[in-house]
Amino acid sequence: MGPLLLLAAIWGSSFMFIEIALRDLSPAATMTGRLLFAFVALGSVLAVRRGPREAVRCVRQFGRPGVVLGVITTALPFWLIAWGQTRIDSGIAAIANASMPIFVALLAIRFARHERVTGWRAVGIALGIVGVGVLVGVDPEGGWSGVVGTLAVILAAISYAAGSLYSQHKLGDSSGLLVSTASVFWGLLAILPFGLAQRPESLPGWESVGAAAALGLLGTGVGLLLYLYLLEHHGAARGSLVVYLLPPAALVYGAVFLDEPIRLTALVGLALILAGVALGSGVVRPMRRREPVPAPSP
């Protein structure tokens, strides 16, 4: 349980670090810094394992899949989450992001037709959608601005879900480290022009810079490596449990370090979404074996 709890602590802190970075940086500049630090971390590990020349060759040859994943699993969802957090608390963002497996199941109905969604899986999807509705529409924090911010994070979850399905059908047995490094590299190139255009006019404070570095080195670099370690040594079922631990961790970080209130509607939405994830993804299915759910990288 040690690596799993550590991963939940790292990924749960990402939403807090985004909140801190946004004090001096725009969403695009924050995520440009995050991806820059992440590429340094993951690229260094890949270079050590395969050699510098081979690492560069592999990333360059990854080509179209790397570009697609760089946009829909890094640049776009990272920016949407950061933009959403300019309008909502970090804990709300973490709960909205936890809906990703629900959208994997929904998209699979159209793009993976062998995946049947009936019985308890259908009930789970319905529960998850109700949870999203509670989170967005029942006494929303910040009024309509909060609704828009929460919807932005949900759109990021949909983008993660699309990337998850694309990976399953297009990448086969590709190395997880290579996929992660290539995705971060192409995501960095995609968001870099926007980050430069929205760079701060004056030198940002050390807290914002440090938060962007923590997002890249810890949240993306160490977090992804730790998740790959869990998959390799403990299996997908154990690794996927981080989906359930991440939102509570983010709520605690937000309450303790950012003085964010924990609202009843947030807790109800969280309970419904996680119950929906458990049923809709097949992790909990009465009288059936357990199956893993995909884990998002916040």
PyMOL commands that set and color helices and strands:
alter all, ss='L'
color gray80, all
select helices_A, chain A and resi 2-21+27-50+52-84+90-97+100-111+119-137+143-170+176-197+206-239+242-257+264-280
alter helices_A, ss='H'
color red, helices_A
deselect
rebuild
show_as cartoon
